[in-house]
Amino acid sequence: MSIGSATTAPTTAPTTATTGTSATATNANGTTTSSDAFNQLSGNFQTFLTLLTTQLKNQDPTSPMDSNEFTQQLVEYSQVEQQINTNTNLQSLISQGSSNGSALTVSYLGKNVSITNGNASLSNGAATWTYNLGSTAASTTLSVTNSAGTVVYTGPGSVTAGNNTFNWNGQDNSGNQLDDGTYKLSVTATDPSGNAITTTVASAGTVSQIDMTGGTPKLVVGNMEISPSDIAAVGD
């Protein structure tokens, strides 16, 4: 804004108004909040209008202020205000989405679910998986890993095409009984020509609890927690 000809208004006023546009408001934790930002913006905007009014009253009639420049600043303030309101509305929508997601997961309580991430719960020394072979295999290898990703058991599997069941007693290859918890089954199979065969792994269990202590609700099945996205089917 050009105010070099104003008689009494300070020449640094536009700089003060522009700085207010980029001010950052923080709460006690040092985090910027939309309401604080909006309040600070409103205060700076009022200050800007006061300075602008004073400049208009005291401008030199022979060299009037450039109206285009201060109009542009008014538009910039309006755009910042709209962005803050948009962020506030988005936060509201995210909060509503999280509440709806939590309500949806409650409907899984007591339901039998099919889990497709390869995990199963070892409870009382027993875990069961169903694995599918895309075609008849020449050889099949089953590998079980613990929650840390360490292989605790390997053994041969069925070579029959279609669905097969693996009942594991929770013992490693040395015969040691492992603790109950979450374990994952991986299946590799090859045909008589040595080509890899497509395999899928699933397990089943009953949802006993909903864990809402984290940001995303988790379903508790036996000794493990799963995401709703890991469920392939739900039954009574």
N, C-alpha and C positions, 0 to 999 in steps of 0.2 A: 504494500500500500504506500503510495507516495504522499508524504505529509510534510515535505521540506518547507512549504510555505505557510504552515499553520503557525499562528501567532502565539498561542499559549500552551497548546498540547505538547507533551514530550514526544520527541522524535523516535523514541525506542518502544512506543506502545505496541505497534504491530508485532515486534519481536516477542514481546511478553505474551500476546494473544496466541501467536503461533506455537510457542513453547508449551502452552497449556494443552494444546491438542495432543501432544505426545506424552503427557504426564502419565505415570504409572501409579496405581493405587494398590497397596498391599494390606493384608490383614495381619493379625498378630503372629501368624506363622510365616509371614513373608510371601504369601501367595496372593496374586492379584485376583480380586473378585469383581464380577460384573456390576454389582450394585455400587461398590466403592468407586469403580471407574466411572460409572454414570454420574454419581454425585459430584465427583471432582470435575468431570467434563461440564456439568451444568454450572458449577461455580465459576469455572474459567470462561464459559460462554457469557455469563452475566457480566464478568469483568471486561470481557472483550466488547460487549455492547455498550457498557458505560464509557470506556475509552473512546469507542467509535463515535458515540453521541457527543462527547466533549470535543473531539476533533472537528466534527461537523459544525458545532456551534462556534468554534474559534478559528475556522479556516479563513484563509486570505481570499476575499471575494474575487481578486484579480487572478488568482491561481488556485482554482477549486481542486479538491481531492479527486483522485481517479476512482470512480464508482465501480469500475470493473474489478479492481483488485480486492476491495473489501467484500464485494459480492461473492467472489471466488472463495474467500475465507469463510463466509457464511455457509456456502455449499459444503466445504470440507468439514466443518463442524457437524453439519447435518448427516453427512456420510458416516462419520465416526459414531454418532449416536445410533444410527441404524445398524451398524455392525455390532455394537454392544447389545442391542435388543435382540438381534439374530442369535448371538451366542447364548443369551439367556433362554430363548425359546428352545434352542437345540439341547441345552442342559435339561430342560423340563421334559423334552421328548425322550431323551436317553434314560432319565429316571423312570418315566412311565413304562418304557420298554423293559427295564430290569424288573419292575414290579410284576408285569405281565408274565415274564419268563419264570419268575419264582412261583407264581400261581399255577402255571402250567405244569411245572415239575412235581407239584404236590399230587397231581392226578396219577403219577406213577406209583404211589405208595401201595404196597400189597400186590402189585402186578408182576407177572412173570415176564421177563424181558430177554431178548436174544441180543448178545453183545458181539460186535464185529471187529473190535480192535485187537483181537488175539489174546486178551487177558482173561483170566479166570481166577476165582477165589479158592485158595487151598484152605479148607476148613476141616478140622478134626482129621487131618491126614488124608484128604481126598479132594481131587479136582477133576473136572470132566470137560473135555472139548469135543466138538464135532468139526471134522475137517473134510473138505471136498476136493477130490481129484478130477481134473477135467477129462482125463482119459486113463485107461489102464496103464499102470506104471511098471517098469522093470525093477525099480528100487525106490523106496521112500524113507526119508530120515526125519525123525521128530526131535526138535530141540526145545528145551524149556529153560527160560531165563528168569532170574529173580528181578525185583524192582530196581536193582542197581545195574541191570543189563548183563550180569554174569551168567554164563551157561552153567546150569546145575545138573542137567540131565540130557543125555542124547540116547536115541535108540531107534530101531527100525519101526516102520509103520506099515499099514496095509497098502497093498498095491492095487486094490479094487477101485474102479472108477465110480464116482458118485460120493455120497456121504459115508463117512467112517467115524467111529467113536474112539476116543483115547481116554481111558480112565487111569489117572496117575495117583499113585499112593503117597506122593510127597517125598519120596526118597531119591537121593542123588545116585550117581553111578557106583558109589562106594557103599551104598546101603544105609547111609546116614539119614535119619528122619529130619526133614527141614521144618522150620517154623511155619505156622499158618501165615497167610498173607496173599499178596497179588503176584501171580506168575503169568508169563506169556509163552504161548506155544507158537513155534515157527515150523513150517512144513516145507521140505524141498523134495521134489520127485522128478524122475527122468523116465522117458520112454525107452524101449529097446534100442533105439538109435542113439541114445545119449542126450536127446533134446529135453529141455526143461518142460515140465507139465504145469499148467496153471493150477494153483491151489488157493483155497480160501479157508479161514479158520473162524469159528464162532464158539461161544459158550452161552450158558443160560443161567438165570438165577432170579430170585425174588427181591424186589426193592423193599428194604426194611426201613430206611430212613432217608431224609433229605438234608444234606449238609449245606447250610446257607451262611457259614462263617466267612467264606471267601467272597470275591467279587462276582463269581458265577456259581449258581447252585449246582451241587453234585449229588448224584444218586448213589446210595450206599447199597451194595449187593454183596452179601457175605462179609469178607474182610477187605473189600476194595471199594474205591470210589470211581465212578465213571461219569462222563458227560452225556447229556441227552443225545448228542450227535453220534455217539457210539452205538446207539440202539437201532437194530434193524427191524425188530418186530415186538409187539406188546400183546400179551395174552392175559386171561384171567387167572 
